[in-house]
Amino acid sequence: MTGGTVAPQRWPVLGPADLEAVSRVLGRGVLSGAGAPEVRGLEAEVAALLGARFCLATNSGTAALHVALAAAGVGPGDEVIVPALSFIATAQAVLHQGGQPVFADVDPRTYTLDVRDAARRVTPRTRAIVPVHLHGLPADMDAVQLLAQSAGLTVVEDAAQAHGATYRGRPAGTLGAMAAFSLNSTKNLAAGEGGLFVTDAEELYARAARVRFDGLEPAAKWDPTHPLDDEAAALATVRGFMYLPGELTCAVARAQLARLAETTARAQRNAGRLSARLGALPGIEPPAVPHDRTHVFHKYRVRLVPERAGLEVPAARLRDRLLEALRAEGVEAVLWQTVPLPAHPLFASRARYPNAEAALESTLCVGSQTYPLFAQPLDVVDAWADGFERAWRALRRGGGR
Ligand SMILES: Cc1ncc(COP(=O)(O)O)c(C=O)c1O
């Protein structure tokens, strides 16, 4: 619902620079290729921005995660620790390598991996760990690294939601052996469908590059006079997939990348403004941001604590009532994920993940996939804050019902 007096801004915001990027590709007439100019340009620009040695563009964030796990040598029987709260792709990428995702609970405050719970789940078969920088907040990477070093695990960051975030001054995407970003339309760096694989290690890069390209040895150079010929004589050395992105996607991603700092600044400004308002309401907890990291608020998740609002209703019921009330006030609000990953029918696990379950029951996200908080001008943020206050006041007056 998008009512109210101020029209919210839809995401992605596309303008003349994106149009110019698309027409540049169409004018050139080259739509794809591992060595094609937009693919290579995007890879070079992302690597430079992050201060990483290597980047590979892919056709999805899931593909970027998958090539990372393949490069890590994950295979049948290997276990990979992933958080119980994420998008399903984090676990699917493990299955694609024949590995077994082992779910660990999340921290109740940050919603990122609870590293102590992860440590309890390490076995002799554990090969890798995938901390997810959920909603744009980096996971507790020092603790992840300590665990990984002591147990001999490869760290693959799932940075799908965290473009522009930092941990102790270092960019998300450079905090593990490898990282994966998503370029899906909802993301802070949006280009339709696409992904980015990042690493500093030449060997991992070389392996990932083959896995991305049907196992073929990438061509040493690209010939603009014969743009489709760079794979004609290549030979396969490993099992791989066709995960190359198209030139149109990469060109749009480059145009969006040039505006990423602006997107990040707007996300942080909006979240700061909304948190100042919502944090003053009894029983509402805005997203936590530990002092050693920055959050890019890809999603803005608030927690409801009924007892602190003087309410005696189950958190999930209160959440549902608030969701309805917010929408009636013209405030964009959604649930993002309704069950922990292990409870998806794919896994049908009955194991309990108390923090992930509590997080899902007692929180909602302000902003939606189409109208995220990070895209909004300040007057929309203020209108949403006003609507939230009215909805919360009315709910409290009515005893949460
Ligand atoms: C946390 C997380 N991991 C992985 C992915 C997968 O990215 P994609 O949808 O680009 O495959 C996404 C995004 O959808 C995500 O949010």
The ligand as an SDF file (V2000), in Angstrom:
LIG
                    3D

 16 16  0  0  0  0  0  0  0  0999 V2000
   21.2270  -12.6710    1.7880 C   0  0  0  0  0  0  0  0  0  0  0  0
   21.1230  -13.0290    0.3410 C   0  0  0  0  0  0  0  0  0  0  0  0
   21.9290  -13.9860   -0.1610 N   0  0  0  0  0  0  0  0  0  0  0  0
   21.9040  -14.3110   -1.4500 C   0  0  0  0  0  0  0  0  0  0  0  0
   21.0490  -13.7110   -2.3380 C   0  0  0  0  0  0  0  0  0  0  0  0
   21.0190  -14.1850   -3.7360 C   0  0  0  0  0  0  0  0  0  0  0  0
   21.1850  -13.1990   -4.6820 O   0  0  0  0  0  0  0  0  0  0  0  0
   20.4350  -13.3070   -6.1250 P   0  0  0  0  0  0  0  0  0  0  0  0
   18.9880  -13.1110   -5.8830 O   0  0  0  0  0  0  0  0  0  0  0  0
   21.0740  -12.2190   -6.9030 O   0  0  0  0  0  0  0  0  0  0  0  0
   20.7580  -14.6590   -6.6690 O   0  0  0  0  0  0  0  0  0  0  0  0
   20.1980  -12.6890   -1.8770 C   0  0  0  0  0  0  0  0  0  0  0  0
   19.2890  -11.9160   -2.7470 C   0  0  0  0  0  0  0  0  0  0  0  0
   18.3420  -12.1740   -3.2820 O   0  0  0  0  0  0  0  0  0  0  0  0
   20.2200  -12.3620   -0.4950 C   0  0  0  0  0  0  0  0  0  0  0  0
   19.3990  -11.4280   -0.0050 O   0  0  0  0  0  0  0  0  0  0  0  0
  1  2  1  0
  2  3  1  0
  2 15  2  0
  3  4  2  0
  4  5  1  0
  5  6  1  0
  5 12  2  0
  6  7  1  0
  7  8  1  0
  8  9  2  0
  8 10  1  0
  8 11  1  0
 12 13  1  0
 12 15  1  0
 13 14  2  0
 15 16  1  0
M  END
$$$$
